[in-house]
Amino acid sequence: MARKVAVCGTTSGYTKHYLANEKPCEPCKTAKAVYRKSQYEAKFNLGKNWTLSRLYKISLNEYNELLEKQNGVCAICKKPESRIHPKGKVVSLSVDHDHACCPGKQSCGKCIRGLLCGSCNLILGKIEEFIELNGSMDNLINYLKGE
């Protein structure tokens, strides 16, 4: 079997420059950058799929279908997520599930209500906690009305 020849503008061309202690040419740098980005995205999707299946019993495809159904925005405020991850990317919308069905962070997958931005998810959690402690929201609503 013939050995593959390293050609500039490919990842093997980049490696050829590296092994020869040469500065890689621009086409090889570009090819390596494209390869690294594809590897990063593949690993990110693999990790996100694992997290979604472990916590919420849904696949990344099901998450993306829900995201598309909501037009990429929060199910409550109808705005896109605005929280920024420390690495600089916008955070994904959070999966919201009915805690009456599945208390805690994990879900059975059947009680998923939608995808929420961080602010709405936090507020909804506090409202649910308030109702659990006080039985209803009547006092809160009366307070807000000034009664």
N, C-alpha and C positions, 0 to 999 in steps of 0.2 A: 504494500500500500504506500502510495506516494505521500511524502510529508507535506503538510499545508504550509504555504509560503506566507509570511507576514506581509501584509500590504498596508501602506499608509492610508489613513482614513478609516481604520478598523481598530477594534480593541487589541487585536494581535499586533497591529502596527505600533500601538502605544507601548505594549509590552516589549517589543523589539527595541524601541528607543530606550526604555528603562534599563533593559539588560545590557545595552551598549553604553550606559552612562551618558546618554545624549538627552538634550532637551527635546521633548516631543513636539512635533510640528502641529499646527493649528487643526488640520483635519483629524489627526489622532486624538488630540485633546477633546475635540467635539464628540468624536465617537465614544470616547471613554465617559464623558459627561452624560451622554444619552443612555449608555449602558448602566451607569450608576443610578440614574434617575429611575430607570425601569426596574432595577433591582430593589430600590428603596420602596417604590410604589407596590411592588409584588409583596414585599415583606410587610408593609403597612397593611395592605388588604388582608393578608393572611392573619395578622394579629387582630385586626378589627373583626374579622369573621369569627375568630376563636372567641373573642370577648362577647360578641353578640350571641353566639350560640350557647356559651356557658351561662351568661347572666339572664338572657331573655328568650332563649330557645328559638331564635330566628337566625336566618342566614344573612350575609351581606347583601345578597340579591333581594331578599324580602325587605331589608332596611331601605335599600335604594328604591324599591317599588313604592314604599310608603313615603319616602322623601319626594319622589316624582308626583305622587298623588296629592301631596301637600304643596306642590310647586316650589319645593326647596325652602319653605319658610315654616316658622313655628305654627302649630295648630291653634294656638290661642291668640297671639298678638299679630300673626300674619307677617312677621318681619324675619329676615334672615338672622342667623346667629351672629353675635357681635363680639363674643369673648375671644380673646387671642391666647393661643397656647404660648408658653414660654419660648418655644422655638420659632415663634413668629407667624404660625399658620392659624387660620380661623378654626375654632373647635367645631366638631360635628354637633348636630342637634341631639339632645338627649332622648332616649327611649322612655316614654311614660307608660306605666302600667298601673292597674287598679290594685292598690295595696289591701283592699278588703279581700281580694281573691288571694293574692300572694304578698304577705307582709315582708318587708325587708327589701334588699336590693335585687334579689332574683325573682324571675317571673316564670310562669308555666308556658308562656308564649301565647296563650289564648286570651289573656286579659290586657293586651297592649292596646292603649287608647290612641297613641299618636306620638309624634316627635315634637319636643319642646325646646325653646331656647333656654339658656341657663337661668335667666331672670324669671320667666314664667314657671319653670320647673321648681325653682326655689319658693316662689310665692305659693304655688299650688301645694307644695309639701307643707308649708307653714299653715295654710288654710285648713288642710286635712288634719293637721296636728291640733289646731285650735278647736275644730269641731269635735274631735275625739275627746279633748279635755273639758270642753264646755257644753257639749250636746248640740249646740246650734250656733248660727252666726248672727242671731237676732241682736245681741248686745253690741256686736261690732258694727252692724248696719245702723242701729240706733245712734251709736256714738258718731259715726260718719255723717249722719243726717243732722246731728246737733241736738238730738232729743235726750 
